Amino acid sequence: MTEARDFVTSRLRAQTTPIRPTHIDLESQPPHIQHIGSPMQKLPSSPAESIKRRIHRSSTAKTYQPERRGRQWAPGQEPGIDPTQPHDDHEPSAVPHLFEECEIKVVDFSLESIEVHLLDNKSLADFLEDPRPDWASCRWISVNGLSWDVIKLLGNDKGLHRLAIEDMMNTKNRTKADWYSDHTYMVLPLQKLIHLHSSSDSDSDPSDSDNDERATNRRSKRKRSFWSRLRKSDAEHDEDEPPKPIDAPADVHNPTNGFISAHIAPLTKSPVTPLRTLQRYHGGPNEERIQFMENHSALASKNLGVSVEQVSIFLTADNTVISFFESSAEDIETPILSRLNTPETILRRSVAASMIVQAIIDAIVDLAIPVTTAYQDAIGELELDVLTEPDIRHTTALYVLTSEMSQFKSDISPIVNLVGALRDHKSEPIGTPGLSGKPGKISSSSVVIGTMTSTYLGDVEDHCVLISESLDQMRRAADNMIDLIFNSHSAAQNESMKQLTLVTILFLPLTFLTGYFGMNFERFTGVQANSDAYFWKIAVPISSAVSMYLMRDIIRRYVIKTVTRRGITKSRRARGVSGPKYKEKRR
């Protein structure tokens, strides 16, 4: 047996292997301090220098990369983003490059008064230099948009953890709640029903109501001629350019843009903003698939869609809430500010940051309810089409609808776990260090979820469960309709085969006799001595006998069914109960 040995001397091993003391926390140390026992090693000053040292080219594919906002992705990166450190000397992939004009609202309130401050990227720094007023028991900072300068200012002011900041800038996270020493980070998707707008009508006044739009769609459908419908049916079979639904905006569904022009569905006078649809959020890099799925969506024919964006919420131990929205902050801020301006509301009287978090999550879930209603309407129309005229082309619309509902449910269902984590949280100190290991501002306590907040979070959980159950029911209905379409086509084909079989049985003996009497014999007494009636004297009894023999099972089942139905009818007459057929006969 070959024995493996380490020929490196212990002295050389001691010089090349750094020994790190176990009692030193790397996060708690400043980033430029040399740790005890770690020798100074010269690192590559640039990526080009490190590439020169590699002899072989890497075989790892660099084409497919996860979508991240703020900085480029590279395998083996340092986890998290530290806003306290300058990024000028870092690698280009580690430097955040995210800027956007943000709309910032700071709400300070107590039982007696409330103040709302409207800020932007430039005025936020001066505002944070002043301490929070003593009368303000709670503060809510709402940021509409993601910009690195705003994130850096708020991260430094509240000591937000570097992992939470990285998750916030990556806008495709899973729904979760991360607990740190002095703050909690929550992330969840916001889904809402939107009206789609093309570039040509984005500047027009969207003052028409939903009923007027539906009436216009119906009139346009009635005006279509036979040739336009024929051209539409021919275009559906064109694989090079998939068709667009009726009345869908021409240049809305362009996956290369990443976003679409739309506004929230219930508010037709709301401003048109760039949003990301459900298919674009979950579609991946295949742009052709995204465009096909959006063009064939059941909601696209009504100029409707579903937008998705990530919402990040920080709940700090000093009774402060910081919420980051990509573009839909106004949809959440409007109802919450209305409640805060009323002193009699529970949200105002509680003066608790955890209740602000509950109100934000509740508003996000409420925005998903119209989406469920729109899917119910779409699947109801498809159900009527399938029941009245089942067509194999309906399966495409049902598949797209089922796919959208599955993606929609995958975003809604995890909110139940998020709510459960908030309700089960116990206010106990947590040993997780803050940003760069610096101790939290209130290191002796952690985030508090009040009893009232846990109670009202149960209502949010009920709404999520109801939406999930409704989506499950619609998915089962869609699957049943797909089965019904294939079963109807199979039954129609079976009926056609049955009719062909009956015709074959009827003409089989006639074909045989025709071939027999058509033989070219020199001497055929039956033909030469008789007229054509002689053929039918032989064909009719033979055809009847052969047909009855081959159809004996069909005839037997028919006789048994007829006798059974007559017996049931007599029994109902004797008991004074009339069946449907008996009532029709009496009428």
C-alpha positions as CSV (number, residue, x, y, z in Angstrom):
1,M,0.0,0.0,0.0
2,T,1.3,3.5,-0.9
3,E,1.6,5.8,2.0
4,A,0.9,9.5,1.5
5,R,3.2,11.8,3.3
6,D,3.5,15.5,3.7
7,F,7.2,16.4,2.9
8,V,6.8,20.1,3.9
9,T,8.7,20.7,7.0
10,S,7.0,21.9,10.1
11,R,9.0,25.1,10.1
12,L,8.0,25.9,6.5
13,R,4.4,25.1,7.3
14,A,4.5,27.5,10.2
15,Q,5.8,30.3,8.0
16,T,3.3,29.9,5.2
17,T,0.1,29.0,7.2
18,P,-1.3,32.0,9.1
19,I,-2.8,31.2,12.5
20,R,-5.8,33.3,13.4
21,P,-6.8,33.6,17.1
22,T,-10.2,32.2,17.7
23,H,-11.3,35.1,20.0
24,I,-11.0,37.9,17.4
25,D,-14.1,38.9,15.4
26,L,-13.1,40.0,11.9
27,E,-16.2,42.1,11.5
28,S,-15.6,44.0,14.7
29,Q,-12.1,45.1,13.5
30,P,-11.5,48.1,11.2
31,P,-10.9,46.9,7.7
32,H,-7.3,48.2,7.4
33,I,-5.9,46.8,10.7
34,Q,-3.6,43.8,10.5
35,H,-4.8,40.9,12.6
36,I,-2.5,39.2,15.1
37,G,-0.7,36.3,13.7
38,S,-1.4,37.1,10.0
39,P,1.7,37.9,8.0
40,M,1.7,40.7,5.5
41,Q,1.2,39.2,2.0
42,K,1.5,41.2,-1.2
43,L,-1.8,40.9,-3.0
44,P,-2.3,41.6,-6.7
45,S,-2.8,45.3,-7.2
46,S,-5.0,44.9,-10.3
47,P,-7.0,42.2,-12.0
48,A,-4.5,42.3,-14.9
49,E,-1.7,41.3,-12.6
50,S,-3.6,38.4,-11.2
51,I,-4.6,37.3,-14.8
52,K,-0.9,37.2,-15.8
53,R,-0.2,34.7,-13.0
54,R,-2.7,32.3,-14.4
55,I,-1.3,29.9,-17.1
56,H,-4.4,28.2,-18.2
57,R,-7.6,29.9,-19.3
58,S,-10.7,29.3,-17.2
59,S,-13.3,27.1,-18.7
60,T,-16.1,28.7,-16.7
61,A,-18.9,30.2,-18.8
62,K,-19.2,34.0,-18.2
63,T,-22.3,34.6,-20.4
64,Y,-25.0,33.8,-17.9
65,Q,-24.9,35.9,-14.8
66,P,-27.5,36.7,-12.2
67,E,-29.3,40.0,-12.6
68,R,-28.1,42.5,-9.9
69,R,-28.6,46.2,-9.6
70,G,-25.9,48.4,-8.1
71,R,-22.8,46.3,-8.9
72,Q,-21.6,43.6,-11.3
73,W,-21.7,40.0,-10.2
74,A,-18.5,37.9,-9.9
75,P,-18.1,34.5,-8.3
76,G,-16.3,34.6,-4.9
77,Q,-17.1,38.2,-4.1
78,E,-17.0,39.6,-0.6
79,P,-20.5,39.2,0.8
80,G,-22.4,42.3,1.6
81,I,-21.8,46.0,0.8
82,D,-20.3,48.3,3.4
83,P,-21.5,51.9,3.0
84,T,-18.9,53.2,5.6
85,Q,-16.0,52.4,3.4
86,P,-14.9,54.2,0.2
87,H,-15.1,52.0,-2.9
88,D,-12.6,53.9,-5.1
89,D,-9.8,51.4,-4.5
90,H,-12.0,48.3,-4.9
91,E,-12.5,46.1,-7.9
92,P,-14.9,47.5,-10.6
93,S,-17.4,44.7,-9.9
94,A,-17.5,45.7,-6.2
95,V,-18.2,49.4,-6.7
96,P,-21.9,50.2,-6.5
97,H,-23.1,52.2,-9.5
98,L,-26.7,52.9,-8.9
99,F,-28.2,56.3,-9.1
100,E,-31.8,57.5,-9.3
101,E,-33.7,60.6,-8.3
102,C,-35.6,59.4,-5.2
103,E,-38.8,60.8,-3.6
104,I,-38.2,60.6,0.1
105,K,-40.9,61.2,2.8
106,V,-40.0,61.4,6.4
107,V,-43.0,61.1,8.8
108,D,-42.5,62.0,12.5
109,F,-45.6,61.5,14.6
110,S,-46.8,61.1,18.2
111,L,-50.2,61.0,19.9
112,E,-50.4,64.8,19.7
113,S,-48.9,65.8,16.4
114,I,-47.5,64.7,13.1
115,E,-45.0,66.2,10.6
116,V,-44.3,65.1,7.0
117,H,-41.0,66.2,5.4
118,L,-40.5,65.9,1.6
119,L,-36.9,65.3,0.7
120,D,-34.7,64.3,-2.2
121,N,-31.2,62.9,-2.7
122,K,-29.5,66.3,-2.0
123,S,-31.6,67.4,1.0
124,L,-31.5,64.1,2.9
125,A,-27.9,64.5,4.2
126,D,-28.7,67.9,5.8
127,F,-31.9,66.5,7.3
128,L,-30.2,63.5,8.9
129,E,-27.6,65.7,10.6
130,D,-30.4,67.0,12.9
131,P,-31.5,64.6,15.6
132,R,-35.0,63.4,15.7
133,P,-37.3,65.7,17.8
134,D,-38.0,64.6,21.3
135,W,-41.8,64.8,20.8
136,A,-41.6,62.4,17.8
137,S,-42.2,59.0,19.3
138,C,-42.0,57.2,15.9
139,R,-40.4,57.9,12.5
140,W,-41.1,56.4,9.1
141,I,-38.7,57.1,6.3
142,S,-40.2,56.1,2.9
143,V,-37.9,56.1,-0.1
144,N,-39.3,55.7,-3.6
145,G,-36.4,54.6,-5.8
146,L,-33.1,52.9,-5.3
147,S,-30.0,55.1,-5.3
148,W,-26.6,54.4,-3.8
149,D,-26.2,57.8,-2.3
150,V,-29.5,57.5,-0.4
151,I,-28.8,54.0,0.7
152,K,-25.3,55.0,1.9
153,L,-26.6,57.9,4.0
154,L,-29.4,55.9,5.6
155,G,-27.1,52.9,6.1
156,N,-24.5,55.0,7.9
157,D,-27.1,56.8,10.0
158,K,-28.9,53.7,11.2
159,G,-26.0,51.2,11.1
160,L,-27.7,48.9,8.7
161,H,-26.0,45.6,8.1
162,R,-23.9,45.1,5.0
163,L,-25.7,41.8,4.1
164,A,-29.1,43.6,4.3
165,I,-27.9,46.4,2.0
166,E,-26.7,43.9,-0.6
167,D,-30.0,42.0,-0.5
168,M,-31.8,45.3,-0.9
169,M,-29.9,46.2,-4.0
170,N,-30.5,42.7,-5.4
171,T,-34.1,43.1,-6.5
172,K,-34.9,39.4,-6.9
173,N,-34.6,38.1,-3.3
174,R,-36.8,35.6,-1.6
175,T,-39.3,36.8,0.9
176,K,-37.7,36.7,4.4
177,A,-36.9,38.5,7.6
178,D,-33.3,38.8,8.9
179,W,-32.7,39.7,12.5
180,Y,-29.7,41.7,13.6
181,S,-28.7,43.2,16.9
182,D,-30.5,46.5,16.6
183,H,-32.6,46.2,13.4
184,T,-34.6,43.8,11.3
185,Y,-34.5,43.5,7.6
186,M,-37.7,42.3,5.7
187,V,-38.1,41.9,2.0
188,L,-41.2,40.9,0.0
189,P,-42.6,41.4,-3.5
190,L,-45.3,44.0,-4.3
191,Q,-47.7,42.8,-7.0
192,K,-50.4,45.0,-8.4
193,L,-52.8,45.3,-11.3
194,I,-51.7,47.8,-13.9
195,H,-53.0,49.4,-17.1
196,L,-50.6,49.1,-20.0
197,H,-49.7,52.1,-22.2
198,S,-47.7,52.3,-25.4
199,S,-45.4,55.1,-26.1
200,S,-47.9,56.8,-28.4
201,D,-50.6,57.1,-25.8
202,S,-48.5,57.5,-22.7
203,D,-48.8,61.3,-22.9
204,S,-52.5,61.2,-23.4
205,D,-55.1,61.7,-20.7
206,P,-56.2,58.3,-19.5
207,S,-59.6,59.5,-18.3
208,D,-61.8,56.8,-19.8
209,S,-63.3,54.3,-17.4
210,D,-63.0,50.5,-17.6
211,N,-66.6,50.2,-18.9
212,D,-65.9,52.5,-21.8
213,E,-62.8,50.5,-22.7
214,R,-64.7,47.3,-22.7
215,A,-67.5,48.8,-24.8
216,T,-64.9,50.0,-27.3
217,N,-63.3,46.6,-27.4
218,R,-66.7,44.9,-28.1
219,R,-67.5,47.4,-30.8
220,S,-64.2,46.9,-32.5
221,K,-64.6,43.1,-32.4
222,R,-68.0,43.3,-34.0
223,K,-66.7,45.5,-36.8
224,R,-64.0,43.0,-37.8
225,S,-64.7,41.5,-41.2
226,F,-64.4,37.9,-42.3
227,W,-61.1,38.6,-44.0
228,S,-59.6,40.3,-40.9
229,R,-60.4,37.3,-38.8
230,L,-59.0,35.0,-41.5
231,R,-55.7,37.0,-41.5
232,K,-55.6,36.8,-37.7
233,S,-56.1,33.0,-37.9
234,D,-53.3,32.7,-40.4
235,A,-51.0,34.9,-38.3
236,E,-51.6,32.6,-35.3
237,H,-49.9,29.8,-37.2
238,D,-46.8,31.9,-38.1
239,E,-44.0,30.8,-35.9
240,D,-41.6,33.5,-36.9
241,E,-43.6,36.4,-35.4
242,P,-46.1,35.3,-32.6
243,P,-49.4,37.2,-32.8
244,K,-50.4,39.9,-30.4
245,P,-53.8,39.8,-28.6
246,I,-56.7,42.0,-29.7
247,D,-56.4,45.6,-28.7
248,A,-53.0,45.1,-27.1
249,P,-50.6,48.1,-27.3
250,A,-48.1,47.6,-30.1
251,D,-44.9,48.7,-28.4
252,V,-45.5,47.9,-24.8
253,H,-44.2,44.4,-24.5
254,N,-40.6,44.9,-25.4
255,P,-38.5,42.7,-23.1
256,T,-35.3,44.4,-24.1
257,N,-36.3,47.5,-22.2
258,G,-36.8,45.5,-18.9
259,F,-39.7,47.8,-17.9
260,I,-43.0,48.8,-19.4
261,S,-45.1,52.0,-19.3
262,A,-48.1,51.5,-17.1
263,H,-50.1,52.9,-14.1
264,I,-52.0,51.2,-11.3
265,A,-55.3,49.8,-12.6
266,P,-57.9,51.2,-10.1
267,L,-56.6,54.7,-10.5
268,T,-56.8,55.7,-14.2
269,K,-55.6,59.2,-13.5
270,S,-52.4,58.1,-11.8
271,P,-49.1,58.9,-13.5
272,V,-47.6,56.5,-16.0
273,T,-44.4,55.0,-14.6
274,P,-41.9,52.3,-15.8
275,L,-42.8,49.0,-14.2
276,R,-41.7,45.4,-14.5
277,T,-44.3,42.7,-15.4
278,L,-44.7,39.3,-13.8
279,Q,-43.1,37.6,-16.8
280,R,-40.1,39.9,-16.8
281,Y,-39.6,39.4,-13.1
282,H,-39.5,35.6,-13.3
283,G,-38.8,35.1,-17.1
284,G,-35.0,34.9,-17.0
285,P,-32.8,35.9,-20.0
286,N,-35.0,34.4,-22.7
287,E,-36.5,37.5,-24.2
288,E,-38.5,35.7,-26.9
289,R,-40.3,33.6,-24.3
290,I,-41.1,36.7,-22.3
291,Q,-42.6,38.4,-25.3
292,F,-44.6,35.4,-26.3
293,M,-46.0,34.9,-22.8
294,E,-47.0,38.6,-22.5
295,N,-48.6,38.7,-25.9
296,H,-50.7,35.7,-25.2
297,S,-51.7,36.6,-21.6
298,A,-55.4,36.5,-20.8
299,L,-55.1,40.0,-19.3
300,A,-53.3,41.6,-22.3
301,S,-56.5,41.8,-24.4
302,K,-57.9,44.1,-21.8
303,N,-54.7,46.3,-21.7
304,L,-54.1,44.9,-18.2
305,G,-51.0,43.4,-16.6
306,V,-49.4,42.5,-13.3
307,S,-46.3,44.4,-12.1
308,V,-43.8,43.1,-9.6
309,E,-41.2,45.0,-7.6
310,Q,-39.3,44.3,-4.4
311,V,-40.0,46.2,-1.2
312,S,-37.3,46.3,1.5
313,I,-38.3,47.3,5.1
314,F,-35.9,48.0,8.0
315,L,-37.4,48.0,11.5
316,T,-34.9,49.5,14.0
317,A,-34.8,49.3,17.7
318,D,-35.3,53.1,18.1
319,N,-38.9,52.9,16.8
320,T,-38.0,53.8,13.2
321,V,-39.1,52.2,10.0
322,I,-37.2,52.6,6.7
323,S,-39.0,51.4,3.6
324,F,-37.5,51.2,0.1
325,F,-39.7,50.9,-3.0
326,E,-38.7,50.7,-6.6
327,S,-41.5,52.8,-8.0
328,S,-44.8,52.2,-6.2
329,A,-44.3,54.0,-2.9
330,E,-47.3,56.3,-3.5
331,D,-49.7,53.3,-3.6
332,I,-48.6,52.4,-0.1
333,E,-48.0,55.8,1.4
334,T,-51.4,57.3,0.5
335,P,-53.6,55.1,2.7
336,I,-51.1,54.9,5.5
337,L,-50.7,58.7,5.7
338,S,-54.4,59.1,5.6
339,R,-54.7,56.9,8.7
340,L,-51.8,58.7,10.4
341,N,-53.4,62.1,9.9
342,T,-56.5,60.8,11.8
343,P,-55.8,60.8,15.6
344,E,-58.6,58.2,16.2
345,T,-57.0,55.4,14.2
346,I,-55.3,52.5,15.8
347,L,-52.2,53.1,13.7
348,R,-51.8,56.6,15.1
349,R,-52.7,55.8,18.7
350,S,-50.3,52.8,18.8
351,V,-47.2,55.0,18.1
352,A,-45.4,51.8,17.3
353,A,-43.0,51.2,14.4
354,S,-44.0,47.6,14.2
355,M,-47.6,48.8,13.4
356,I,-46.2,50.8,10.5
357,V,-44.5,47.6,9.2
358,Q,-47.9,45.8,9.6
359,A,-49.6,48.6,7.7
360,I,-47.1,48.4,4.8
361,I,-47.4,44.6,4.5
362,D,-51.2,44.8,4.7
363,A,-51.3,47.4,1.9
364,I,-49.0,45.2,-0.2
365,V,-51.3,42.2,0.2
366,D,-54.4,44.3,-0.5
367,L,-52.9,45.4,-3.8
368,A,-52.7,41.7,-4.8
369,I,-56.5,41.2,-4.3
370,P,-57.5,43.0,-7.6
371,V,-55.0,40.8,-9.4
372,T,-56.8,37.7,-8.1
373,T,-60.1,39.2,-9.2
374,A,-58.8,39.9,-12.7
375,Y,-57.6,36.3,-13.0
376,Q,-61.0,35.1,-11.9
377,D,-62.7,37.2,-14.6
378,A,-60.2,35.9,-17.3
379,I,-60.6,32.3,-16.3
380,G,-64.4,32.8,-16.3
381,E,-64.4,34.0,-19.9
382,L,-62.2,31.1,-20.9
383,E,-64.5,28.7,-19.1
384,L,-67.5,30.0,-21.1
385,D,-65.5,29.6,-24.4
386,V,-64.5,26.1,-23.4
387,L,-68.0,25.0,-22.4
388,T,-69.7,26.4,-25.5
389,E,-67.1,25.8,-28.1
390,P,-64.0,23.8,-27.0
391,D,-61.1,24.5,-29.2
392,I,-57.5,23.1,-29.0
393,R,-56.2,26.7,-29.2
394,H,-57.7,27.5,-25.8
395,T,-55.1,25.3,-24.2
396,T,-52.4,27.9,-25.1
397,A,-54.3,30.6,-23.2
398,L,-55.0,28.3,-20.3
399,Y,-51.3,27.3,-20.1
400,V,-50.2,30.9,-20.1
401,L,-52.8,31.8,-17.5
402,T,-51.8,28.8,-15.3
403,S,-48.1,29.8,-15.6
404,E,-48.9,33.4,-14.5
405,M,-51.0,32.2,-11.5
406,S,-48.2,29.9,-10.4
407,Q,-45.7,32.8,-10.5
408,F,-48.2,35.0,-8.7
409,K,-48.7,32.4,-6.0
410,S,-45.0,31.9,-5.6
411,D,-44.7,35.5,-4.6
412,I,-47.8,35.6,-2.3
413,S,-47.4,32.3,-0.4
414,P,-44.0,33.1,1.3
415,I,-45.6,36.2,2.9
416,V,-47.4,33.8,5.2
417,N,-44.0,32.6,6.5
418,L,-42.8,36.2,6.8
419,V,-45.8,37.1,8.9
420,G,-45.4,34.0,11.0
421,A,-41.7,34.9,11.7
422,L,-42.8,38.4,12.8
423,R,-45.5,37.0,15.1
424,D,-43.3,34.4,16.6
425,H,-40.4,36.8,17.3
426,K,-39.4,37.2,20.9
427,S,-37.8,40.4,22.1
428,E,-34.4,39.0,23.2
429,P,-30.9,40.3,22.7
430,I,-29.2,39.0,19.6
431,G,-25.4,38.7,19.4
432,T,-25.1,39.5,15.7
433,P,-22.8,42.4,15.1
434,G,-23.9,45.5,13.3
435,L,-22.4,47.2,10.3
436,S,-18.7,46.2,10.0
437,G,-18.9,44.7,13.4
438,K,-19.6,48.0,15.2
439,P,-21.9,47.5,18.2
440,G,-25.5,48.6,17.7
441,K,-26.8,51.8,19.0
442,I,-29.0,49.9,21.5
443,S,-27.0,46.7,21.9
444,S,-28.7,45.7,25.1
445,S,-32.1,45.2,23.4
446,S,-33.4,44.1,20.1
447,V,-36.4,44.8,17.8
448,V,-39.8,44.6,19.5
449,I,-42.9,43.3,17.8
450,G,-45.8,44.4,20.0
451,T,-48.8,42.3,21.0
452,M,-51.2,44.5,19.0
453,T,-49.0,44.1,15.9
454,S,-49.0,40.3,16.2
455,T,-52.8,40.4,16.4
456,Y,-53.2,42.5,13.3
457,L,-50.6,40.5,11.4
458,G,-53.0,37.6,11.8
459,D,-55.4,39.5,9.5
460,V,-52.7,39.9,6.9
461,E,-52.0,36.1,7.1
462,D,-55.7,35.4,6.5
463,H,-55.7,37.5,3.4
464,C,-52.6,35.7,2.1
465,V,-54.2,32.3,2.7
466,L,-57.4,33.3,1.0
467,I,-55.6,34.5,-2.1
468,S,-53.5,31.4,-2.2
469,E,-56.6,29.1,-1.9
470,S,-58.3,31.1,-4.6
471,L,-55.3,30.7,-6.9
472,D,-55.2,27.0,-6.2
473,Q,-58.9,26.7,-7.1
474,M,-58.4,28.6,-10.3
475,R,-55.4,26.5,-11.3
476,R,-57.4,23.3,-10.7
477,A,-60.2,24.8,-12.8
478,A,-57.8,25.6,-15.6
479,D,-56.3,22.0,-15.5
480,N,-59.9,20.6,-15.6
481,M,-60.7,22.8,-18.6
482,I,-57.6,21.5,-20.4
483,D,-58.7,18.0,-19.7
484,L,-62.2,18.8,-20.9
485,I,-60.9,20.2,-24.2
486,F,-58.9,17.0,-24.9
487,N,-61.7,14.8,-23.7
488,S,-64.2,16.6,-25.9
489,H,-61.9,16.2,-28.9
490,S,-61.3,12.6,-28.1
491,A,-65.1,12.0,-27.8
492,A,-65.7,13.8,-31.1
493,Q,-63.1,11.6,-32.8
494,N,-64.6,8.5,-31.3
495,E,-68.0,9.5,-32.5
496,S,-66.6,10.0,-36.0
497,M,-64.9,6.6,-35.9
498,K,-68.2,5.1,-34.7
499,Q,-70.1,6.6,-37.7
500,L,-67.4,5.4,-40.1
501,T,-67.6,2.0,-38.5
502,L,-71.4,1.8,-39.0
503,V,-71.1,2.9,-42.6
504,T,-68.4,0.3,-43.2
505,I,-70.5,-2.5,-41.6
506,L,-73.5,-1.5,-43.7
507,F,-71.6,-1.5,-47.0
508,L,-69.3,-4.4,-46.4
509,P,-71.6,-7.1,-47.6
510,L,-72.8,-4.9,-50.4
511,T,-69.3,-4.4,-51.6
512,F,-68.7,-8.2,-51.5
513,L,-71.8,-9.0,-53.5
514,T,-71.1,-6.2,-56.0
515,G,-67.7,-7.6,-56.6
516,Y,-69.1,-11.1,-56.9
517,F,-71.8,-10.1,-59.4
518,G,-69.4,-8.0,-61.4
519,M,-67.1,-10.9,-62.3
520,N,-66.6,-11.3,-66.0
521,F,-67.7,-14.9,-66.4
522,E,-68.6,-16.2,-69.9
523,R,-71.6,-18.0,-68.4
524,F,-73.3,-16.4,-65.3
525,T,-76.8,-17.8,-65.1
526,G,-77.8,-15.7,-62.1
527,V,-77.1,-12.5,-64.1
528,Q,-78.0,-13.5,-67.5
529,A,-81.4,-15.1,-66.5
530,N,-82.5,-12.4,-64.0
531,S,-82.9,-8.7,-63.8
532,D,-81.2,-6.3,-61.3
533,A,-83.9,-7.1,-58.8
534,Y,-82.3,-10.5,-58.3
535,F,-79.2,-8.7,-56.8
536,W,-81.3,-6.9,-54.2
537,K,-83.2,-10.1,-53.3
538,I,-79.8,-11.5,-52.2
539,A,-78.1,-8.3,-50.9
540,V,-80.9,-7.1,-48.5
541,P,-81.1,-10.2,-46.3
542,I,-77.4,-10.8,-46.4
543,S,-76.6,-7.2,-45.5
544,S,-79.2,-7.2,-42.7
545,A,-77.9,-10.4,-41.2
546,V,-74.2,-9.3,-41.4
547,S,-75.0,-5.9,-39.9
548,M,-77.0,-7.3,-37.0
549,Y,-74.3,-9.8,-36.3
550,L,-71.5,-7.2,-36.3
551,M,-73.6,-4.7,-34.3
552,R,-74.9,-7.2,-31.8
553,D,-73.1,-5.5,-28.8
554,I,-74.5,-2.1,-29.8
555,I,-78.0,-3.4,-30.2
556,R,-77.8,-5.3,-26.9
557,R,-76.6,-2.2,-24.9
558,Y,-79.4,-0.1,-26.5
559,V,-82.1,-2.6,-25.6
560,I,-80.8,-2.9,-22.0
561,K,-80.7,0.9,-21.6
562,T,-84.2,1.3,-23.1
563,V,-85.7,-1.3,-20.8
564,T,-84.0,0.2,-17.7
565,R,-85.2,3.7,-18.5
566,R,-88.7,2.5,-19.0
567,G,-88.6,0.7,-15.6
568,I,-87.3,3.8,-13.9
569,T,-90.1,5.9,-15.5
570,K,-92.8,3.5,-14.4
571,S,-91.4,3.5,-10.9
572,R,-91.4,7.3,-10.8
573,R,-95.0,7.4,-12.1
574,A,-96.1,5.0,-9.3
575,R,-94.4,7.2,-6.7
576,G,-95.8,10.4,-8.2
577,V,-92.3,11.7,-9.1
578,S,-91.7,13.0,-12.6
579,G,-88.3,13.0,-14.3
580,P,-87.1,15.5,-16.8
581,K,-88.2,13.4,-19.8
582,Y,-91.6,12.6,-18.3
583,K,-92.3,16.3,-17.7
584,E,-91.4,17.2,-21.3
585,K,-93.7,14.5,-22.6
586,R,-96.6,15.8,-20.4
587,R,-96.0,19.3,-21.7
